[in-house]
């Protein structure tokens, strides 16, 4: 199993696009890219330039893939462009059930765009697809954050490569694992490689709360304590915030105590997260002063 991080927030764009290659097939998960918000410490022209760069990279990944998986219909997880999907086998979040109004509208627009131009389309939700000794298993619909959130549902992606005896789990947007039941699901899957979205701390105080953050920290630590992955990749929402190591202080501290290999996608690629480099070069945006988040201070 070979994993490539095609585009992600630690590289400077809103994305979680991942390519997985086994002896049997090539899969691109969530081929989307969006521009980072103004709180990201890069000038707008540079943020736009990164979007152009990584859109090309995502397109190349799709062109080389047999399967394309879309876990939900937010634009940082798919791009409505036929060039990304032509003649491919699509596995997509069910756009008729367990979906909110805005995502359903986007999904129908995408299906109309690609109609007749793809090899096949299958619903992802709670289904398994087997290609020789590679299995793609998709979870039931899971809340995009809190239960009853207006953001709707996503699905997790599990890929098992029997050739290499490896199991990868990609969480999609659980917003840093708010819900303990979802942490238990991840633990029960026993992945070898876990790709998790981090908590959206850049929205703290007006979209998400410190109570949400405390749940995300506790559930992430529970996962660290009850799994033994080769790698834990934490990226996406969390890496929109140059304070991310102080926000996830408790997670990084526990990971060090346990000897767990917790990295951003950029770090796994031998790079520094763009948000850190940009902060050092251009300075702060909305957060001029901050303190370390601990369980005592939440």
N, C-alpha and C positions, 0 to 999 in steps of 0.2 A: 504494500500500500504506500503510495506516494501522495503527500498532501502539499498543496501549494496555496498560499494565502494571496489571492489575486488582488483584492482591494479591501481595505479595512480602515477603521478610524485611526489606528496607530500609524498608518501611512498617510493620513491627512485628508481622507474623504469619508463621508458617511457611507459605510458599506460593511458587509460581513461575507463578501463573496469568497468562496473556497472551492478549489478544484481537488477532487480525489481520483487517483488513478490506480486501478488494480490490473492484474493480468487480463481480466475479462472485459473491462470497460473503462470509460472516462466520464466523470460526473462533475458538472458545475452546479454548485448550490448557491441560490440567491444572487443572480447576476444583476445587481443594482448598484448605482452610484449616485449620491447627492452631495451638494456643497455643504461644507461645515458652516455652522451658524456664526454670527458676529462675535460670540464669546471665544471662539477659537482664535488664538493669537497670531494669525497670518493675515496680511492685507487681502482684500477681496480678490484682486486680480490674481494673486498667487493661489488662493483657494479655488478659483475657477480654472486655473491652469492645471491643478491636480485633478480636477474632475475630468477634464479633457484627456489627460494622460491615462487615468485609470479606466475610463470608458473604453478606450482602445484595448487596454489589457483584458478587460472583461469580455469584450467581443472576441478577442483571440482565444480566450479560454473556451467560450461557447462554441466557436468554430471547430475546436479540437475535441469536443465532447460528444458522446452519444446521448447522454441523458442530461436534462436541465431540470432542476428542482426549484420550485418557488414556494416558500413557506408561508408567505402572506403578501398582500398587495400594497405595501408601502414602497415608495420609489427608491429607497436605499436598498431594497431587496429584489427589485426587478426593473428593467428598462423597457418601455413600450416601443420597441423597434424590431421589425421583422428580421433584420439582419442577425439578431442574436439567437433566433429560434428556427430559422429555415431548415427544414428536413431533419429536425431533432426530435427526440422522444421526450415529451414533457411530463413531469409529475408535479401537479399543482395543488395547492390548497383548494379544497372544495369551495366553489364560489356560490353555491346555493344554500348551504347549511353552515351554521356556526360562523357567521360572517356579518360584519356591520355594513351599514348602507354605503358608506364611501368606498370601502374595499370591494363590495359587490359591483359597484359602478365601474371601478377601475378594471376589475377582472373581466367584466363583459366587454369593455372597450378593447382589452388585450386580446380576448378570444376572437372578436370580430376582426382585429388587425391581422391575426395569424391564421385565420380560417383557411384551410386548404393548403397551407404552406409548411406544415409540420408533419413528421412521420406519424406521431400519435400523441394523444393527450389522455392522461389518467389522473383520477383524483388521488391525492396523497393520503388523506386522513385515514389513519388506522389500517393502512394497507402495507403489504410486503411485495417486493419485486425481486425476483431471483434471476441472475445472469450467470449461469454455470456455478462457480464457487464464490460469487459475490452476491450478497443479499443487501437490499436497501429496505429498511423498515422505517415506517413513518408513524409517529405517535398519534394518539387521539388529539383533537383540538384542545389547545391549552391557552389560558388567558395571557394576553399581552400586558403583563403587570399584575395589578390587583384583580381579584374576582369581581366580576360585573363591570370591568372597565369598558369605557366607550371605545377604546382602541381595538376591541374585538379579540380574535383568536389567531394563534400561530400553530405550527406543528414542528416538532423536533425531528431530526434526521439521524438515524443510526445506520452505519455502513459496516458490514462484516466481511472481511477478506479472509476466506478459509485458506487461501494459498499461503498467506503470511501469519495466519492465526492472530489477526488484529481486529479490534473493534473501535470504531470512531463514533463519537456522539457530538452532534452539532445542535445547540439548544435553540437557535433562532432568538427571538426577542421575548425573553421572560423577564426582562428588566432587572437582571441581577438576581433572579430567583427569589421573588417576594414570597412565594407560597411554599410552605414546608413539604407539602405532598409532592411537589415537583422535585424538590431536592431528594426525596426518598425514591422517586422514579429513577432519577439519574444514578443514585447509589445502587439500585437493584439491577440496572443495566450492566454495571461493572465495565465501563469503557477503558481501553488502553490509552486513548487520546481523547481529551474532552475540550471542546471549543465552546466557551461560554460568553454570552453577552454580559457586560458589566452594568452596574447601576447607573442610571442617567443623572449623575450628581450635578450636572450643569443646569438642571431644572429644579434643584432643591429650593423649597420655599414657596413655590407657586404652582407647580404641577405635581411634584412628588414631595414627600415629607421625610423628616428624620425617623419617624416610625417605620416608613417603608425602607429606609436605609438600614436601620437596625435589623429588620427581618432579612434583608439581602445579605448583610454581613454574617449573621448567624447561620443562614442556610448555606452560604458558600463555605464557611468553616466546617459545617457538618459534612459537606461533600468531601472536603479535604481529609477529614478525620476518618471517613468511612469508605474511601476508595484508595486505590494505589495506582494511579495513572502514570504512564511514562511522562506525559506532559499535560499541563493544565494551561490552556490558552485563554486568557481573559482580555477581551477587547470590546469593540463596538462602542456603546453609549459612554462607558466610563472614560474612554480615551479621547473624549471631546473636552476634557477638563484637565488643565495642567496641574491641578491639585490631586490627581488621582491616587498617588501613593499615600498621601496623607488621609484621603477619604477611605481608602482600603487598608489603612495601617494595621488593623486587627487581622485582616486576611493575610497580609504579607508576613506579619509577625508569627502567626500560627503556621503558615506554610514553612517558614524557616525552622521552626521548632520540630516540625514533622519531617523535614527533609524533602518537601514536595517541590517539584519543578514548575513554578508558576511564572509564566511569561506573557507578554503581549505578542501579537503576531509579528510586529516589527522586530522585537528582540529575538524571536525564534529565527528570523531571517538575518540576524546579525546587525540590525540597525537600531538606532535610538528612535523612540516614538516622536513623530513630527511635532506633536503638541508641546513636548519638552524643548526641543530645539527651537521652535518658534517663540516660545516664552522667553528663552534665554536671549534670543536675538531682538525681538520686538517689544518685550516687556508684557506686563499684565493687561488684561482687558477689564472685565467686570469685577474680578477678585484681586484687590490690592493687598489685602491682609487676610490671613486665615490661620487656623490652628489645626493641629492633628485631631482626627476624630477617633475617640476611643469609646468603649462601652460605658465608661464612667461619665463621658461628656455628652452622650446622646440623650 
